[in-house]
Amino acid sequence: MTGFGGTASPGMVDWNLAVATATRLARPGPDVTRDEARAVVAELRRHAKASEEHVRGFTRLETEQSHDTPVLVVDRPGWVRANVAGFREILKPLLDKMQERRGAHPGSAVLGAVGGKVTGVELGMLLSFLSSRVLGQYETFAPATRDLPAGGNGGGRLLLVAPNIVHVERELDVQPHDFRLWVCLHEETHRTQFTAVPWLRDHLEGEIQSFLAETDVDPMTFLERIREAAQSLAGGRPEGEQDDGGRSFVELVQTPAQREILGRLTAVMSLLEGHADYVMDGVGPSVVPTVAEIREKFQQRRAKGASRLDQALRKLLGLDAKLKQYRDGERFVRAVVDQVGVDGFNRVWTSPNTLPTKVEIAKPADWVARVHRKAES
């Protein structure tokens, strides 16, 4: 295998070209001197380490594998490389299936020669857009590469995107040291969730693979979605098309089984994101003096979006759904903790059966009734 793509045979996506395109198009980061950049990297590493103790103490979750999960402070091209590796890993079954279907199409030889490169360029355009917006990320499904280590036995890695953190702290005009620790607390919560709950990664992977196995997507439809996203990014829209904010990739869902799986995945992601926000703000007052100011300004930025183009892309890529997950998930966590305390909430991590459903995320009392009354009966 060479690089990310494995150029021995054509595929639905030229992964090497996606990386090259995203790296070439990625916006330059904020102006910092070499010494400033070194200081930011060193501070983020210190904050990531300190966050482990803060998060463990607040959540009362015991982690056994966190020392085996690397923390990587990366630039925008580094974030792109890490995510392409993760996408390639998790999407392989679906893309292999689509490759087989493509072979039955008339003109498949031409599509095979060109389609992978076209898709690689367009995916690279999308990744370049996202690479300037992500502050941090816990990569759950992270294969190790030569320059991007990952935890052993399927462990992930925690990414902190230094130029984006500096850009946002300047844009919001907040205290840099506080903001950097605040971001680290959120991402460390995700690392704690997966290292303290060993079954969670396998459960999520199983759900995702079940979803992909049910997918019956025409290859041209898949390419069309990526092309729509790239056109939005370039500011183009087919003539006569109504500006409905774009269609989400999630709208490729077709079967009742997929909708059921997606409902479960949405509930889990709402839980994980909401829990991270809850912990970030719960720990904040004791270690981040300006947490109230940071939260207020950051929420305003999150809700507003950068532009009409940004809003269209957020819709298309499903990022609006992610914002809703933060809000719904945090309300769920807060309501459950208020009712049964932190230890009572932590029953959520007992098994896949104690995870909240999509309905329970919106109705926390239903989850409390199901999990706690069942346990006490």
Summary of the structure (lengths in Angstrom):
residues: 377
radius of gyration: 21.1
end to end distance: 55.4
largest distance: 64.0
contacts: 1201
relative contact order: 0.12
helix: 70%
strand: 3%
